[in-house]
């Protein structure tokens, strides 16, 4: 499921290193919190995301970003914490030549219920300024499960085929499933030259027919 081909030239885009043939840096993760590059999105109290710049534990540069996701008990399917980066106004990012991402993660505090905790990356596009954003999702069910030192997660930037019912996994990005509800759409294809941002999400995900999934938390460091 996690077979990968690593290219040798790195393009840093936002938090990610995009493996490609040119170099373009939005955020080097050295002072992301001070620079207010990310917005926290949760369903409400007690959920929250605590952010801090960490200048003592990092892989590259002078710092990393620390994120403490606290996710409340809301639904039978779970709940989420989204850390969101968006471009300003009508600006778009061109990732046409990119076919994979790389991100460094360190799990400082693991979840209480790892069987429900997943890591997701959402990529958002908008072909024209008047279009709604459309999101494509990658999901990894293992990387947040246990306390771990720095490791490099490599993500294929591949658009998976879908009829609207296919759910995210770690083989690429799939359009936000129609069956989930709550998504917005434009032309229903991933426009790699019209990217407007991404989310880094910790999600309590699963199903309990009798009760809401339990609250949980995870604390991580991100670096590029």
CORFENDA-V424898 format. One record per backbone hydrogen bond with DSSP energy under -0.5 kcal/mol. NH is the residue of the N-H (numbers start at 1). CO is the residue of the C=O. Records with the same first field share a line. If there is no record, write none. Layout:
NH=CO / CO
This chain:
7=5
11=18
12=10
13=11 / 16
16=13
17=102
18=11 / 16
19=17 / 100
20=9 / 18
26=24
35=31
36=33
37=32
39=84
41=82
43=80
47=44
48=70
50=68
51=49
52=66
54=64
55=53
63=60
64=54
65=222
66=52 / 64
67=220
68=50
69=67 / 218
70=48 / 68
71=69 / 216
72=70
74=72
78=75
79=204
81=202
82=41
83=200
84=39 / 82
85=198
87=196
91=88
93=195
95=93 / 192
98=95
99=19
101=155
102=17
103=153
104=223
105=151
106=221
107=148
108=106 / 219
109=219
111=144
116=113
117=113
118=203
119=140
120=201
121=138
122=199
123=136
124=197
125=134
126=194
131=128
134=125
135=184
136=123
137=174
138=121
139=169
140=119
145=142
148=107
151=105
153=103 / 151
154=152
155=101
157=99
158=156
160=158 / 173
172=169
173=158
174=137
176=135
178=164
179=164
180=177
181=177 / 178
191=189
192=190
194=191
195=93
196=124
197=124
198=85
199=122
200=83
201=120 / 199
202=81
203=118
204=79
205=116 / 203
206=77
208=76
213=75
216=71
218=69
219=109
220=67
221=106
222=65
223=104
